[in-house]
C-alpha cells in the first residue's frame, strides 16, 4: 500500500464522520418516543421518520456533483447548519404537519453532512480498506457515545434537554468541517468562485451519475446496501418505539445502541483480515443478512440481557458491512466522481429509508408492531437471497 496519509488529514475526516453519521442514531432515541408522547399513531410516526429522506433522495446527486466540482467542505458546512437550526424547533412546532416539514429540512442537512463526510473520505483516503476500517471505527464511536447521552438528556432533563442535545450533536459536524482540508474539488470548479447558477441542478450531472450506476460492480453493491439501510431504518424508527412500549427507558435503549456501536467499532478494524478470507461482495451480503436477522428477531427478546446480546451481534455485522460498502463504492466510482458515487449510494439508501418506516408503520397498524418486525425482516432476507442468486450467475462480480 502507498505511504499513509497524514494523521491530520485522516483525523479531520474521521471527526466529520463521527458526528455526521451518528446523528440519525442519536435522533432515534428522542424523536420516535417524543412523537408517541404526542399521540401519533404508528403509521404517522413512520411517515414522519421517513420524511427526512425525501429531499436527499431528489437532491443528493446534485449535491454530490457540487462536491466533486467545488469540494465538500463549504456545502457540508451550510447544509449541516440546517439541522442545527431545525432540530430545536420540533417541540416548539408541536403541530405534526410542521414537524413533518422540519424533519424534511433536518434530514436534508444531516444527509448532506454525511454525504460530505463520505466524499471527503473518498477524495483524501481513496477507499483503502485500512482507512475504511478506521473511518467506520470513528463512525461507530459516534453511535457509541451519542445515543446514551441523548437517553440521559431525555430521562433527566426532558423534552427540551433531548432536543437541545440533538442540536448540539448536529453542531459537531459544523465544527469538525473547519478542520478538513480546504481544497477537495477534483475539477476546474475549484479554481473559481461559487456562483448562483451552480445551485441549480444540472441534467448532465444526473445522467453521469446514473451512467455510473450502470457499472456492474456499482449496481451489485447498491442493491445490497439498499437492503442494509432498510434494516437500519427499522432500528432507527420502530426499534426504540417497540422497546419503549415494552417498558424500557430511553437510557436503556441508548445503552443498547451503545453496545451495538461498540461491537461495530471493534469489528470494523478487522476488515482487512475479513477480506483476505472472504470475497468482499460475499462478505457484504453475509454481514448484511446478519444485520437483518438480528433486528427482525427483536419481538422474541424480553430481557435487557437478551437484547444486549443480540445488539452486540448486530453490531458485529454492521461493523463489517458499512466499511466494505464505502470502500467498494469508492473504488467503483473512480477518481473524480467520489461525490457522485457517494450521492448514488445516498439516493438509493434514502429511497429505502424513506419507504421502510411508513410501510412498516402501516403493517404494524394492521398486524401489530411485533409482527411487523418479522414481516419486514422476511422481505429483506428474500431480497438478499435474490441478489445472491444474481451474483452466482455473475462470477466476475465477487472478484470486483
TACORQUI-V988176 format. One record per residue. N is the residue number from 0. SS is DSSP state (H for helix, E for strand, L for the rest). PHI is phi as a letter, one per 30 degrees, with the letter a starting at -180 (999 if undefined). OMEGA is omega as a letter, one per 40 degrees, with the letter a starting at -180 (* if undefined). Layout:
n/ss/phi/omega
N/SS/PHI/OMEGA
N/SS/PHI/OMEGA
//
This chain:
n/ss/phi/omega
0/L/999/i
1/L/d/i
2/L/e/a
3/L/d/i
4/L/d/i
5/L/e/a
6/H/d/i
7/H/d/i
8/H/d/i
9/H/e/a
10/H/d/a
11/H/d/i
12/H/d/i
13/H/d/a
14/H/d/i
15/H/d/i
16/H/d/i
17/H/e/a
18/H/d/a
19/H/d/a
20/H/d/a
21/H/d/a
22/H/e/i
23/H/d/i
24/H/d/i
25/H/d/a
26/H/d/a
27/H/d/i
28/H/d/a
29/H/c/a
30/H/d/a
31/H/d/a
32/H/d/i
33/H/d/i
34/H/d/i
35/H/d/i
36/H/d/i
37/L/d/i
38/L/i/a
39/L/d/i
40/L/d/i
41/H/d/i
42/H/d/i
43/H/d/i
44/H/d/i
45/H/d/i
46/H/d/a
47/H/d/i
48/H/e/a
49/H/d/a
50/H/d/a
51/L/d/a
52/L/c/a
53/H/d/a
54/H/d/i
55/H/e/i
56/H/d/a
57/H/d/a
58/H/c/a
59/H/d/a
60/H/d/i
61/H/d/i
62/H/d/i
63/H/d/i
64/H/d/i
65/H/d/i
66/H/d/i
67/H/d/a
68/H/d/a
69/H/c/a
70/L/j/a
71/H/d/a
72/H/e/a
73/H/d/a
74/H/d/i
75/H/d/a
76/H/d/a
77/H/d/a
78/H/d/i
79/H/d/i
80/H/d/i
81/H/d/i
82/H/d/i
83/H/e/a
84/H/d/a
85/H/d/a
86/H/e/i
87/L/d/a
88/L/d/a
89/H/e/a
90/H/d/i
91/H/d/a
92/H/d/i
93/L/i/a
94/L/d/a
95/H/d/i
96/H/e/i
97/H/d/i
98/H/d/i
99/H/e/i
100/H/d/i
101/H/d/i
102/H/d/i
103/H/d/a
104/H/d/i
105/H/d/i
106/H/d/i
107/H/d/a
108/H/d/a
109/H/d/i
110/H/d/i
111/H/d/i
112/H/d/i
113/H/d/i
114/H/d/i
115/H/d/i
116/H/d/i
117/H/d/i
118/H/d/i
119/H/e/i
120/H/d/a
121/H/d/a
122/H/d/a
123/H/c/a
124/H/c/i
125/L/i/i
126/L/i/i
127/L/e/a
128/H/e/i
129/H/d/a
130/H/d/i
131/H/d/i
132/H/d/i
133/H/d/i
134/H/d/i
135/H/d/i
136/H/d/i
137/H/d/i
138/H/e/a
139/H/d/i
140/H/d/i
141/H/d/i
142/H/d/i
143/H/d/a
144/H/d/a
145/H/d/a
146/H/e/i
147/H/d/i
148/H/d/i
149/H/d/i
150/H/d/i
151/H/d/i
152/H/d/i
153/H/d/a
154/H/d/a
155/H/c/i
156/H/c/i
157/L/j/a
158/H/e/a
159/H/d/i
160/H/d/a
161/H/d/a
162/H/d/i
163/H/d/i
164/H/d/i
165/H/e/i
166/H/d/i
167/H/d/a
168/H/d/i
169/H/d/i
170/H/d/i
171/H/e/i
172/H/d/i
173/H/d/a
174/H/d/a
175/H/d/a
176/H/d/i
177/L/d/a
178/L/c/a
179/L/d/i
180/L/e/a
181/L/d/a
182/L/c/i
183/L/c/a
184/L/d/a
185/L/c/a
186/L/b/a
187/H/d/i
188/H/e/a
189/H/d/a
190/H/d/i
191/L/b/a
192/L/d/i
193/L/d/a
194/L/c/a
195/H/e/a
196/H/d/i
197/H/d/i
198/H/d/a
199/L/d/i
200/L/d/i
201/L/c/a
202/H/d/a
203/H/d/i
204/H/d/i
205/H/d/i
206/H/d/i
207/H/d/a
208/H/d/a
209/H/d/i
210/H/d/i
211/H/d/i
212/H/d/a
213/L/d/i
214/L/d/a
215/H/e/a
216/H/d/a
217/H/d/i
218/H/e/a
219/H/d/a
220/H/d/i
221/H/d/a
222/H/d/a
223/H/d/a
224/H/d/i
225/H/d/i
226/H/d/a
227/H/d/a
228/H/d/i
229/H/d/i
230/H/d/i
231/H/d/i
232/H/d/i
233/H/d/i
234/H/d/a
235/H/d/a
236/H/b/a
237/H/d/i
238/H/d/i
239/H/d/i
240/H/d/a
241/H/d/a
242/H/d/i
243/H/d/i
244/H/d/i
245/L/d/i
246/L/j/i
247/L/d/a
248/L/d/i
249/H/d/i
250/H/d/i
251/H/d/i
252/H/d/i
253/H/d/i
254/H/d/i
255/H/d/i
256/H/d/a
257/H/d/i
258/H/d/i
259/H/d/a
260/H/d/i
261/H/d/i
262/H/d/i
263/H/d/i
264/H/d/a
265/H/d/a
266/H/d/i
267/H/d/i
268/L/d/i
269/L/c/a
270/H/e/a
271/H/d/i
272/H/d/a
273/H/d/a
274/H/d/i
275/H/d/a
276/H/c/a
277/L/b/i
278/L/e/a
279/H/e/a
280/H/d/a
281/H/d/i
282/H/d/i
283/H/d/a
284/H/d/a
285/H/d/a
286/H/d/i
287/H/d/i
288/H/d/i
289/H/d/i
290/H/d/i
291/H/d/a
292/H/d/a
293/H/d/i
294/H/c/a
295/H/d/a
296/H/d/a
297/H/e/a
298/H/d/i
299/H/d/a
300/L/c/a
301/L/b/i
302/L/b/i
303/H/d/a
304/H/d/i
305/H/d/i
306/H/d/a
307/H/d/i
308/H/d/i
309/H/d/i
310/H/d/i
311/H/d/i
312/H/d/i
313/H/d/i
314/H/d/i
315/H/e/a
316/H/d/a
317/H/d/i
318/H/d/i
319/H/d/a
320/H/d/a
321/H/d/i
322/H/d/i
323/H/d/i
324/H/e/a
325/H/d/a
326/H/d/a
327/H/d/i
328/H/d/i
329/H/d/a
330/H/d/i
331/H/d/a
332/H/d/a
333/L/i/a
334/L/d/i
335/L/j/a
336/L/b/a
337/H/d/i
338/H/d/i
339/H/d/i
340/H/d/i
341/H/d/i
342/H/d/i
343/H/d/i
344/H/d/i
345/H/d/a
346/H/d/i
347/H/d/a
348/H/d/i
349/H/d/i
350/H/d/i
351/H/d/a
352/H/d/i
353/H/d/a
354/H/c/a
355/H/d/a
356/H/d/i
357/H/d/i
358/H/d/i
359/H/d/i
360/H/d/i
361/H/d/i
362/H/d/i
363/H/d/a
364/H/d/a
365/H/c/a
366/H/c/a
367/L/j/a
368/H/d/a
369/H/d/a
370/H/d/a
371/H/d/i
372/H/d/a
373/H/d/a
374/H/d/a
375/H/d/i
376/H/d/i
377/H/d/i
378/H/d/a
379/H/d/i
380/H/d/i
381/H/d/i
382/H/d/i
383/H/d/i
384/H/d/i
385/H/d/i
386/H/d/i
387/H/d/i
388/H/d/i
389/H/d/a
390/H/d/i
391/H/d/i
392/L/d/i
393/L/b/a
394/H/d/i
395/H/d/a
396/H/d/i
397/H/e/i
398/H/d/i
399/L/d/*
//
